[in-house]
Amino acid sequence: MHRGFAAGVMVAASIWSLIVPAIEQSSDKGRLAFLPAFIGFWLGMLSGAVEPVFGGITVLLAAFIVPAMPYLLSFAAGAMLYVVVEELIPEMSAGEHTNIGVMAFALGFSIMMALDVALG
């Protein structure tokens, strides 16, 4: 159950806190505003294991990399979703009572979405 909840939180955080802001920060690109999020997301998908390392580097260099933020936000989203799909969802779907894991996923997603929008 806790893996489902964690997966829901991570998916919501990836979407609401990372991908959507990345696209919004790229609005000056017009119809191509999705491109930094698309590129960063796919770069972040094979690197799920190094998420904490790059997160720390990003914090240290944030003042110098503002133009790259849409790529970095979506990179983090890709890394988080990689972990969710590779690790958490298969574990939450294993066993007899998979519906509990799915409901926990929905609960985690809903809570994170509400927190991100309300506090964001």
VONU-165077 format. One line per 3 residues: for each residue x, y, z of N, C-alpha, C. Coordinates in nm, 3 decimals. Example, Ala and Ser with C-alpha at 12.3 -4.5 7.8 and 13.67 -1.06 7.14 Angstrom:
2
1.319/-0.569/0.780/1.230/-0.450/0.780/1.320/-0.330/0.780; 1.285/-0.225/0.708/1.367/-0.106/0.714/1.290/0.003/0.787
// end
This chain:
120
0.081/-0.118/0.000/0.000/0.000/0.000/0.086/0.126/0.000; 0.192/0.128/0.080/0.275/0.247/0.088/0.348/0.274/-0.043; 0.379/0.171/-0.120/0.444/0.192/-0.250/0.348/0.258/-0.348
0.222/0.219/-0.341/0.121/0.283/-0.426/0.105/0.429/-0.392; 0.103/0.461/-0.263/0.091/0.600/-0.219/0.212/0.681/-0.266; 0.331/0.625/-0.246/0.453/0.694/-0.290/0.454/0.716/-0.441
0.407/0.618/-0.515/0.401/0.631/-0.661/0.306/0.743/-0.699; 0.191/0.750/-0.634/0.095/0.856/-0.663/0.152/0.994/-0.634; 0.220/1.008/-0.521/0.282/1.136/-0.485/0.387/1.174/-0.589
0.471/1.080/-0.628/0.578/1.110/-0.723/0.524/1.146/-0.861; 0.420/1.078/-0.905/0.362/1.110/-1.035/0.301/1.250/-1.032; 0.226/1.281/-0.927/0.166/1.414/-0.916/0.273/1.522/-0.908
0.377/1.499/-0.829/0.486/1.597/-0.819/0.555/1.615/-0.953; 0.573/1.506/-1.026/0.637/1.515/-1.157/0.556/1.603/-1.252; 0.425/1.586/-1.249/0.339/1.661/-1.340/0.323/1.805/-1.294
0.269/1.823/-1.172/0.230/1.957/-1.126/0.348/2.044/-1.088; 0.452/1.986/-1.029/0.564/2.066/-0.979/0.680/2.076/-1.076; 0.685/1.989/-1.175/0.801/1.987/-1.263/0.767/2.008/-1.411
0.682/1.922/-1.467/0.655/1.931/-1.610/0.574/2.056/-1.645; 0.467/2.083/-1.573/0.385/2.201/-1.602/0.468/2.330/-1.588; 0.545/2.348/-1.478/0.628/2.469/-1.470/0.733/2.477/-1.582
0.787/2.362/-1.621/0.885/2.363/-1.730/0.823/2.415/-1.860; 0.701/2.371/-1.888/0.632/2.418/-2.009/0.597/2.566/-1.995; 0.551/2.607/-1.878/0.517/2.748/-1.857/0.639/2.838/-1.871
0.755/2.794/-1.822/0.876/2.874/-1.833/0.927/2.883/-1.976; 0.878/2.796/-2.062/0.920/2.795/-2.202/0.816/2.859/-2.292; 0.722/2.931/-2.236/0.612/2.987/-2.316/0.660/3.082/-2.425
0.779/3.139/-2.409/0.831/3.228/-2.512/0.865/3.153/-2.641; 0.867/3.022/-2.638/0.896/2.941/-2.757/0.771/2.913/-2.840; 0.658/2.967/-2.797/0.534/2.952/-2.872/0.489/2.808/-2.882
0.466/2.763/-3.006/0.419/2.625/-3.027/0.520/2.519/-2.985; 0.644/2.559/-2.970/0.749/2.465/-2.929/0.776/2.470/-2.778; 0.685/2.530/-2.702/0.703/2.542/-2.557/0.717/2.405/-2.490
0.667/2.303/-2.553/0.676/2.168/-2.497/0.817/2.109/-2.512; 0.896/2.162/-2.603/1.023/2.099/-2.640/1.122/2.083/-2.523; 1.150/2.188/-2.444/1.241/2.166/-2.330/1.189/2.059/-2.234
1.058/2.058/-2.208/1.002/1.956/-2.120/1.015/1.817/-2.182; 0.993/1.808/-2.310/1.004/1.680/-2.381/1.147/1.628/-2.374; 1.243/1.715/-2.406/1.384/1.674/-2.407/1.430/1.639/-2.266
1.403/1.725/-2.171/1.445/1.700/-2.033/1.383/1.574/-1.976; 1.255/1.552/-2.007/1.186/1.432/-1.959/1.257/1.306/-2.007; 1.287/1.300/-2.136/1.350/1.180/-2.191/1.493/1.162/-2.142
1.563/1.271/-2.118/1.697/1.259/-2.059/1.688/1.208/-1.916; 1.588/1.250/-1.846/1.570/1.210/-1.707/1.521/1.068/-1.690; 1.457/1.001/-1.796/1.404/0.866/-1.784/1.511/0.763/-1.761
1.649/0.727/-1.835/1.755/0.631/-1.813/1.834/0.658/-1.689; 1.815/0.806/-1.627/1.900/0.850/-1.517/1.830/0.844/-1.383; 1.720/0.776/-1.360/1.645/0.768/-1.235/1.734/0.740/-1.115
1.842/0.671/-1.134/1.930/0.636/-1.024/2.014/0.753/-0.975; 2.033/0.855/-1.058/2.120/0.965/-1.019/2.042/1.091/-0.983; 1.914/1.078/-0.960/1.829/1.193/-0.927/1.883/1.275/-0.810
1.921/1.215/-0.698/1.968/1.298/-0.586/2.096/1.375/-0.617; 2.185/1.315/-0.695/2.310/1.381/-0.730/2.283/1.507/-0.812; 2.204/1.492/-0.918/2.175/1.607/-1.002/2.088/1.710/-0.931
2.004/1.666/-0.840/1.925/1.759/-0.761/2.015/1.850/-0.678; 2.115/1.793/-0.616/2.211/1.872/-0.537/2.291/1.967/-0.623; 2.336/1.921/-0.737/2.411/2.007/-0.829/2.324/2.123/-0.877
2.200/2.095/-0.906/2.107/2.199/-0.952/2.089/2.306/-0.845; 2.075/2.266/-0.721/2.058/2.363/-0.612/2.182/2.452/-0.602; 2.298/2.393/-0.611/2.422/2.469/-0.600/2.442/2.568/-0.715
2.398/2.531/-0.833/2.421/2.614/-0.951/2.298/2.689/-0.999; 2.192/2.693/-0.920/2.064/2.747/-0.965/2.074/2.889/-1.019; 2.153/2.973/-0.958/2.162/3.112/-1.003/2.220/3.122/-1.144
2.300/3.027/-1.182/2.367/3.032/-1.312/2.291/2.961/-1.423; 2.190/2.884/-1.386/2.126/2.800/-1.487/1.978/2.828/-1.507; 1.936/2.949/-1.476/1.795/2.984/-1.493/1.744/2.955/-1.633
1.819/2.985/-1.740/1.767/2.954/-1.875/1.747/2.804/-1.899; 1.817/2.723/-1.826/1.807/2.577/-1.844/1.702/2.514/-1.753; 1.636/2.593/-1.670/1.541/2.537/-1.573/1.430/2.452/-1.634
1.371/2.489/-1.748/1.268/2.400/-1.804/1.323/2.260/-1.834; 1.445/2.254/-1.883/1.506/2.124/-1.912/1.532/2.048/-1.782; 1.582/2.119/-1.681/1.615/2.054/-1.555/1.492/2.008/-1.478
1.386/2.089/-1.479/1.262/2.049/-1.413/1.206/1.922/-1.476; 1.202/1.920/-1.608/1.147/1.803/-1.674/1.241/1.683/-1.666; 1.372/1.709/-1.654/1.468/1.602/-1.631/1.436/1.532/-1.498
1.410/1.613/-1.395/1.374/1.556/-1.264/1.244/1.478/-1.273; 1.148/1.530/-1.350/1.021/1.458/-1.367/1.044/1.323/-1.434; 1.125/1.322/-1.537/1.155/1.196/-1.605/1.221/1.096/-1.512
1.314/1.144/-1.431/1.383/1.056/-1.337/1.286/1.000/-1.233; 1.197/1.087/-1.183/1.098/1.041/-1.085/1.002/0.939/-1.145; 0.956/0.966/-1.266/0.863/0.872/-1.329/0.931/0.740/-1.363
1.058/0.745/-1.395/1.132/0.620/-1.418/1.128/0.533/-1.293; 1.157/0.594/-1.179/1.156/0.519/-1.052/1.016/0.463/-1.024; 0.913/0.544/-1.050/0.776/0.499/-1.027/0.743/0.378/-1.112
0.772/0.388/-1.241/0.734/0.280/-1.333/0.822/0.157/-1.314; 0.948/0.177/-1.289/1.042/0.065/-1.276/1.029/-0.007/-1.142; 1.011/0.069/-1.035/1.016/0.010/-0.901/0.881/0.003/-0.830
0.814/0.115/-0.821/0.697/0.123/-0.732/0.572/0.057/-0.788; 0.540/0.083/-0.913/0.417/0.025/-0.969/0.423/-0.127/-0.975; 0.534/-0.188/-1.020/0.535/-0.335/-1.019/0.519/-0.394/-0.878
0.579/-0.329/-0.778/0.566/-0.380/-0.642/0.426/-0.359/-0.586; 0.362/-0.246/-0.624/0.227/-0.222/-0.573/0.127/-0.314/-0.640; 0.158/-0.363/-0.759/0.066/-0.449/-0.833/0.087/-0.597/-0.804
0.186/-0.629/-0.723/0.213/-0.769/-0.690/0.126/-0.813/-0.573; 0.092/-0.938/-0.572/0.016/-0.992/-0.459/-0.133/-1.004/-0.490; -0.207/-1.036/-0.386/-0.350/-1.063/-0.402/-0.437/-0.938/-0.407
-0.410/-0.841/-0.325/-0.498/-0.726/-0.310/-0.441/-0.604/-0.382; -0.432/-0.613/-0.513/-0.373/-0.503/-0.589/-0.462/-0.379/-0.590; -0.590/-0.396/-0.565/-0.679/-0.280/-0.563/-0.643/-0.183/-0.450
-0.587/-0.233/-0.342/-0.544/-0.146/-0.232/-0.429/-0.056/-0.279; -0.334/-0.114/-0.352/-0.223/-0.036/-0.405/-0.269/0.070/-0.503; -0.367/0.036/-0.586/-0.420/0.132/-0.684/-0.492/0.245/-0.612
-0.570/0.214/-0.509/-0.639/0.318/-0.433/-0.540/0.406/-0.358; -0.433/0.346/-0.307/-0.329/0.424/-0.240/-0.259/0.517/-0.340; -0.237/0.468/-0.461/-0.180/0.551/-0.567/-0.270/0.672/-0.592
-0.400/0.648/-0.607/-0.494/0.756/-0.633/-0.497/0.856/-0.516; -0.490/0.805/-0.394/-0.488/0.891/-0.277/-0.362/0.977/-0.274; -0.248/0.914/-0.296/-0.122/0.989/-0.298/-0.120/1.094/-0.407
-0.169/1.058/-0.526/-0.175/1.153/-0.637/-0.265/1.271/-0.602; -0.383/1.242/-0.547/-0.479/1.346/-0.514/-0.425/1.441/-0.407; -0.365/1.385/-0.303/-0.311/1.468/-0.196/-0.198/1.557/-0.247
-0.106/1.501/-0.325/0.005/1.580/-0.377/-0.044/1.686/-0.473; -0.140/1.654/-0.557/-0.196/1.752/-0.650/-0.258/1.867/-0.571; -0.337/1.835/-0.471/-0.403/1.939/-0.392/-0.301/2.026/-0.319
-0.201/1.963/-0.259/-0.098/2.039/-0.188/-0.019/2.129/-0.282; 0.017/2.076/-0.397/0.098/2.154/-0.491/0.021/2.274/-0.542; -0.106/2.255/-0.574/-0.186/2.366/-0.627/-0.220/2.465/-0.514
-0.257/2.414/-0.397/-0.296/2.501/-0.286/-0.178/2.579/-0.228; -0.062/2.515/-0.221/0.054/2.579/-0.160/0.152/2.637/-0.261; 0.130/2.604/-0.388/0.224/2.630/-0.491/0.247/2.763/-0.542
// end
